[in-house]
Amino acid sequence: MNGVNRQGEIAQLGQVYGLPARRRCVLHINQANYAWWNKTKRKRDGEVVLFVRRKDGSFLLHTKDYYPQQALRVPSGGIKPGEALIDAVRRESFEETGLQVAVERFLAVVEFEFHFAGMTLPFPSYLFLLSEVGGELQVMDTGERISAFAEVPVAELASVAEQLENVPTQWQDWGRFRAYPHRLAAELLQDLP
């Protein structure tokens, strides 16, 4: 991780934003997806997953122009090698939404393990609860290929996970990976005020 003490950073963020839940998720994926993740992991120290609460209390979702029809999810983005988690949160939330946000809670650390033919590839996801404080909803990085936004109440995050788990066959590895944080957040945020 290029000199970043990620465990120390997690502990520090936990003191400010609450200790995150910790989960491990093993996903058995196909050869093509394993090769893609292996290549991607060299450019990323994991990802941040952003549960952005709008001013009306709903959660922001988006889709991209190449996703399966009706595949919506919360924004997320790769952590650059050596990048601090909080910097990745701020950068990715601005690139994908244009909104000014405040970190409310460090929700969870999910240690994904991608498995294929006896090989294992670890990939961490760091989930954050953010609140919108200003700005205008718009895509700042057109390279993200975000084509639409939607919003759901917290009670529907589990339904979003279910939709992701039921994407077409060629997208199922991706769908299961993307569904897990939504299902976990639905559990962790069920008593959200």
C-alpha positions as CSV (number, residue, x, y, z in Angstrom):
1,M,0.0,0.0,0.0
2,N,2.9,2.3,-0.7
3,G,3.7,3.3,2.9
4,V,0.1,3.8,4.1
5,N,-0.6,2.2,7.4
6,R,-4.2,1.3,6.6
7,Q,-4.9,-0.4,9.9
8,G,-3.7,2.7,11.8
9,E,-5.7,4.9,9.5
10,I,-8.9,2.8,10.1
11,A,-8.3,3.1,13.8
12,Q,-8.0,6.9,13.6
13,L,-11.0,7.3,11.4
14,G,-12.9,5.0,13.8
15,Q,-12.2,7.4,16.7
16,V,-13.7,10.3,14.7
17,Y,-16.5,8.6,12.7
18,G,-17.3,5.5,14.8
19,L,-15.7,2.1,14.7
20,P,-16.6,0.3,11.5
21,A,-18.2,-3.1,11.3
22,R,-15.9,-5.7,9.9
23,R,-17.0,-8.4,7.5
24,R,-15.4,-10.9,5.2
25,C,-17.0,-11.9,1.9
26,V,-15.8,-14.7,-0.3
27,L,-16.9,-14.6,-3.9
28,H,-16.2,-17.4,-6.3
29,I,-15.9,-15.8,-9.7
30,N,-15.1,-16.8,-13.3
31,Q,-11.7,-16.7,-14.9
32,A,-12.3,-13.5,-16.9
33,N,-13.4,-11.6,-13.9
34,Y,-10.5,-12.9,-11.8
35,A,-8.1,-11.7,-14.5
36,W,-9.8,-8.3,-14.5
37,W,-9.7,-7.9,-10.7
38,N,-6.0,-9.0,-10.7
39,K,-5.2,-6.3,-13.2
40,T,-7.4,-3.7,-11.4
41,K,-5.9,-4.4,-8.0
42,R,-2.5,-3.3,-9.2
43,K,-3.9,0.2,-9.7
44,R,-6.1,0.4,-6.5
45,D,-5.7,0.0,-2.8
46,G,-9.3,-1.1,-2.6
47,E,-12.4,1.1,-2.9
48,V,-14.6,3.5,-1.0
49,V,-18.4,2.9,-1.2
50,L,-20.4,6.0,-0.6
51,F,-23.9,6.0,1.0
52,V,-24.8,9.6,0.3
53,R,-27.8,10.8,2.3
54,R,-29.6,13.5,0.4
55,K,-31.2,16.4,2.3
56,D,-34.6,14.7,2.3
57,G,-33.1,11.5,3.9
58,S,-33.0,9.4,0.7
59,F,-29.9,7.7,-0.6
60,L,-28.3,8.5,-3.9
61,L,-28.0,5.7,-6.5
62,H,-26.6,5.9,-10.0
63,T,-26.3,3.8,-13.2
64,K,-23.8,3.8,-16.0
65,D,-24.4,3.7,-19.7
66,Y,-23.0,0.2,-20.0
67,Y,-24.7,-1.4,-17.0
68,P,-27.5,-3.9,-17.4
69,Q,-30.9,-2.3,-17.7
70,Q,-32.2,-1.1,-14.3
71,A,-28.9,-1.8,-12.5
72,L,-28.6,0.9,-9.9
73,R,-26.1,1.2,-7.0
74,V,-24.5,3.7,-4.7
75,P,-21.4,5.5,-5.9
76,S,-18.0,4.0,-5.3
77,G,-14.5,4.5,-6.5
78,G,-11.0,3.1,-6.4
79,I,-8.4,4.3,-3.8
80,K,-5.3,5.4,-5.6
81,P,-2.1,3.7,-4.3
82,G,-1.0,5.5,-1.2
83,E,-4.1,7.7,-1.0
84,A,-5.7,8.3,2.4
85,L,-9.3,6.9,2.7
86,I,-10.8,10.2,3.6
87,D,-9.2,11.8,0.5
88,A,-10.6,9.0,-1.7
89,V,-14.0,9.6,-0.1
90,R,-13.9,13.3,-0.9
91,R,-12.5,12.9,-4.4
92,E,-14.8,10.2,-5.5
93,S,-18.0,11.8,-4.0
94,F,-17.2,15.0,-5.9
95,E,-16.2,13.3,-9.1
96,E,-19.4,11.2,-9.2
97,T,-22.0,13.6,-7.7
98,G,-20.7,17.2,-7.7
99,L,-22.1,17.4,-4.1
100,Q,-20.4,18.8,-1.1
101,V,-20.7,16.1,1.6
102,A,-19.8,15.6,5.3
103,V,-18.8,12.2,6.6
104,E,-21.3,11.1,9.2
105,R,-20.1,7.5,9.9
106,F,-17.4,5.0,9.0
107,L,-19.9,2.2,8.4
108,A,-17.8,-0.9,7.6
109,V,-14.7,-2.5,6.2
110,V,-15.5,-5.5,3.9
111,E,-12.6,-7.8,3.1
112,F,-13.6,-9.3,-0.2
113,E,-11.8,-12.4,-1.4
114,F,-12.2,-13.3,-5.0
115,H,-11.6,-17.0,-5.6
116,F,-11.0,-18.8,-8.9
117,A,-9.3,-22.3,-9.4
118,G,-7.5,-22.3,-6.0
119,M,-6.3,-18.7,-6.3
120,T,-7.4,-16.0,-4.0
121,L,-7.3,-12.2,-4.5
122,P,-8.1,-9.9,-1.6
123,F,-9.8,-6.6,-2.2
124,P,-11.0,-4.3,0.6
125,S,-14.1,-2.0,0.5
126,Y,-14.6,0.8,2.9
127,L,-18.2,1.9,3.4
128,F,-19.0,5.5,4.5
129,L,-22.2,7.2,5.4
130,L,-22.1,10.8,4.0
131,S,-24.6,13.6,4.2
132,E,-25.2,16.2,1.5
133,V,-24.4,19.7,2.6
134,G,-24.4,21.6,-0.6
135,G,-23.6,21.7,-4.3
136,E,-25.6,20.6,-7.3
137,L,-26.1,17.0,-8.3
138,Q,-24.0,16.5,-11.5
139,V,-21.3,14.2,-12.8
140,M,-18.0,16.0,-12.6
141,D,-15.9,13.2,-14.2
142,T,-17.5,12.3,-17.5
143,G,-15.1,9.3,-17.8
144,E,-17.3,7.7,-15.1
145,R,-20.0,7.2,-17.8
146,I,-22.8,7.8,-15.2
147,S,-26.0,8.1,-17.2
148,A,-28.7,8.6,-14.5
149,F,-29.3,9.1,-10.8
150,A,-32.1,7.8,-8.6
151,E,-32.9,7.9,-4.9
152,V,-34.2,5.4,-2.4
153,P,-35.1,5.4,1.2
154,V,-32.9,3.4,3.6
155,A,-35.7,0.7,3.8
156,E,-35.1,0.0,0.0
157,L,-31.3,-0.6,0.1
158,A,-31.9,-4.4,0.6
159,S,-34.2,-4.3,-2.5
160,V,-31.3,-2.6,-4.4
161,A,-29.1,-5.5,-3.3
162,E,-31.6,-8.0,-4.5
163,Q,-31.8,-6.4,-7.9
164,L,-28.0,-6.4,-8.2
165,E,-27.9,-10.1,-7.3
166,N,-30.4,-10.8,-10.1
167,V,-28.6,-9.1,-13.0
168,P,-28.1,-11.1,-16.3
169,T,-25.8,-14.1,-16.1
170,Q,-22.7,-12.4,-17.6
171,W,-23.0,-9.7,-14.9
172,Q,-23.6,-12.0,-11.9
173,D,-20.1,-11.8,-10.4
174,W,-20.3,-8.1,-10.5
175,G,-23.8,-8.0,-9.2
176,R,-23.0,-10.2,-6.2
177,F,-19.9,-8.0,-5.4
178,R,-22.0,-4.8,-5.7
179,A,-24.9,-6.2,-3.8
180,Y,-23.0,-7.1,-0.6
181,P,-22.3,-3.5,0.6
182,H,-26.0,-2.5,0.0
183,R,-27.2,-5.4,2.0
184,L,-24.8,-4.7,4.8
185,A,-25.6,-1.0,4.9
186,A,-29.3,-1.9,5.0
187,E,-28.6,-3.9,8.2
188,L,-26.3,-1.2,9.7
189,L,-28.6,1.7,8.9
190,Q,-32.0,0.2,9.8
191,D,-32.3,2.4,12.9
192,L,-31.0,5.6,11.1
193,P,-32.7,8.7,12.5
